[in-house]
Amino acid sequence: MPLNDCEVFFVTPEGLPVAYEVFAGNRHDVTTLQDIVRQMEDKYGQAQRVWVVDRGIASETNLAWLRARGATYLVGTPRSQLKAHQAALLDQSGWQEARPGLEVKLLATLQERERFILCRSPDRAAKERAMLDRQLERLKGQLNKIHTGLARAPEGNLEKAGRRIGHWLGKYPAAAGVLGVTLNKDACGRACGLALIERISVQFSQPPSSRG
């Protein structure tokens, strides 16, 4: 199946598949979702169902269209929206265990019928922490090599030194987000070393939330 095609599954509340369709995905996402809903309802009826939508086609236009139809939906939201719910994520009250290793919390939104479902997982937090630690170790190793080289032979071309640093920051973006790098200069203005500062720690209790 082409990578840009869209797969649609109908499943029971227990997760058992009962129907399967494939739609062309090489077109505007708004029309893709709306045509999928109409065609599936024409074929299988308009029973009370929950539409689970990938965040890639979850535009505000699509969500407004689903709301206008009175549809029930669950859609993944971008990590960028988590900043608005930072306090709720860190607040230890109101969490319920959905299954072992996964807790959820419901939050009201400006839409009367819409709720955010915040999720957190200690197992995922530990995994992400381990991944970041590995990136930090590798990034620090490369930056320490640059530091040693500059201490031995200061670099007069600051742009060249900056490009070397930027190369490794780009290779390990997650680690670069928590590691501050300052280029030290000698009396002649040459780059003579690096200063590394580990900035704010990352909150790993923040997996993507869902809207429903």
C-alpha positions, 0 to 999 in steps of 0.5 A: 500500500502506498505510504500516503494512503489512509487506512480506516478500521472499524473496531468493537469497544473491545478492539476487535476489527469488524471492517477495513477500508483504504482511502487515497491520502495524496490530497488535501487533508480536510476533504480526506477526513470529511469524505471518509466519514461520509462514505463510512456512514453511508456504508455502515450506518450512523451508529453512535461511534467514536472517531479516532483521528490521527493528529496529521489530519486533525485540523481545527476545520475538521474538528469544527466539522465533526462537532457540528455533526454532533460526532464523538471523537478522540484525536492526538494533539501536538506536544506544543499544546502541552505548555498550556497544561503544564500545571495540570500535568505536574499536579498530582491530584485527579489522576486515574489509573487506566491500566497498569503503567498508564494514568489519565486526567480529564480537563475541561476546554473552551469547547463545551463538549470537548475535554482534554485527556492528559496521559502520563506513564512512569515507564515511558518517562524512564525510557525517555530519561534513559534516551536523553541521558545517552544523547547527553553523554554522546554530545558531551563527549564530542563537545569535550573533544572540541574543548580539548582541541581549542585549549591546545590550539585556539581558533581565530575563526569563531564562525568555524568553531561555531559550525563545529559546535552546531554540527553536534548540537544538530545531531543530538537535538534533545540533548542540545535542548537542555545543554547550554554551550558557551564559547570561551575566548582568550585575550586575543579573541580566539576561541580557546575552549567551551563551557557546558551548562546543563539547563532546566531538567526535562519533565518526562511526565508529559506524553502527548495529550488527546482531545475528546 
